Each structure stands twice: as structure tokens, then as C-alpha cells.
Amino acid sequence: MKDKRVLLTGGTGGLGLGVTPAVLHHGGHLTMTYREEREVGRLKSRLSAAEFERIRFVRVDLTQETAVARLIDDLGRVDVLIHLVGGRKTCAERQFPSMVPCEWFFVFRLIH
């Protein structure tokens, strides 16, 4: 992982919190995407100041192809992609089994 450019999408949640310290500990250069400022604030409160300062945050809507293309152009290269996006758009917590087909398609569009 040392000196690798790591792109972590959707990393401001629980899985990202678990992955982030490991990437930084092993010398990765971490860029993390987010959609809302409050997500970054929540992550900041859970990481050490030294860890937080080593992360490059980029606000991007990964459902927009042109936004993703700009992100990749800006990064130049990505050695490691950790794709954690794919959460529910409209379902409340703990209602995952009740997702309707259109919500499933939203999730799959983010993954593929």
C-alpha cells in the first residue's frame, strides 16, 4: 500500500472508518469522496487529527458520469479503488428488506 494512490468512495460511513486508518498506516495516499459536508465532520470527530490531515476530501456525486470523469482526470491515476458506495437512497435505517425495485436499481447504478 506504500505510496499507492487510494480512492475511497463512500468512505465517510462505518466501513470507511474501519478502512481509513489501515490505508494511512500502510503509507497510502488517500482521496475520499463525499456528498455532504456533515459526513466529513462526522468522520473528523472519529479520527485522530494526524489521520484526518492526511486525507484529501473531494465532494462528488458518483451518480453523475461527468463528475466521476472529472474526479479521475483530477487524480491522474488510481492504484487502489475501494468502492463503498451503494447505500439506500430513500429507505430509513433497518428497512432494507422493504426496498422497492427502483431503489435497488439506484444502488446497482452506483456499483456498476
N, C-alpha and C positions, 0 to 999 in steps of 0.2 A: 504494500500500500504506500510505501515511502515515495514521496514526490509525485504521486499519481493525482490527476485532476478528477475529483469525485463530484458527480452531480447527484444530489439527493432531492428527489421530487416528493412533495408532500411530507417533508420531514419534521414539521413542527408539532406533530402528534406524538403519541406514546411510543410507536415503533422508532420514529426518528430520534426521540430522546435516548433510546437504547443504542442506536447505531452511531450517533454523532460522536460520543466520547471515544469509541473504538477507532473510528476513522482518524480522528485527530491524534490519538495516542500513537497510532502507527504511521504518522507522518503524511497523511493525505491532505491535499489542498481542497477544502470543502466549499462547494457552492450549493446553497439550499434555496429551493423555490418556495414561495408562499403566495397566498391570495389576499390576506387581510393583516393589517399591522398588529392587531391584538394577538395573532398567532405568534409573531416574533416576540412580543412582550412576554407571553406566557412561557415561551422557550427560554428567554433570557433569565427568568426567575428560577429556572430549574437547572441551569448550567453554571459552572464557575465563570468568573469574569474573563479569565485567560482563555477558556474554551470558546466563549461567545465571541471574543475579539478575533478569533481565527476563522470565523465563518463569514463567507460572502453571501449576503442575502439578496435575492432577486425576486421582485414581485412580478408574477406572470400568471396568466390564465392558460393552463395547459389544454383547455378545450379549443383554443384558437390556434390553428396551424401556423399562421403568420407570426404569432407571438413566440411559438416554440422555435421557429426558424431563426428569428432574431436572437433568441437566447443562445442557440447553438453557434451562430455566427459570432456572437459576442465572446463566448467562451473559447473559441478557437479549436479546442479539441476536448473530448471527454474520454478519459481512460476507463472510468468505472461509472456505471449508471445504477443507482439504487432507486427504484421506482415504487414509492409507497402510496401514490395517489390511487383513488378508486373508492372512496367512501361514499356514503349515502348523501344524496343531494337534498331530499325532502323528508325522509323518514326521521322520526325522533329516535333518540337512543333507545336501544333494546327493542326496536320494531323491525329489525332486519328481515325476519321471516315474512312480514306483511308487505314487502316491496312489490310494487306493480311492475309489469313488463317494461314500461317506458323508463322507470328508474333503473332497471337492470341495464338497459341499453346505454343510459348515461354513464354508468360505471364502466361498461365494456369499451365505450369510446375513449375513455381516459387510459385504458390499459393497452389498447391496440392502436 
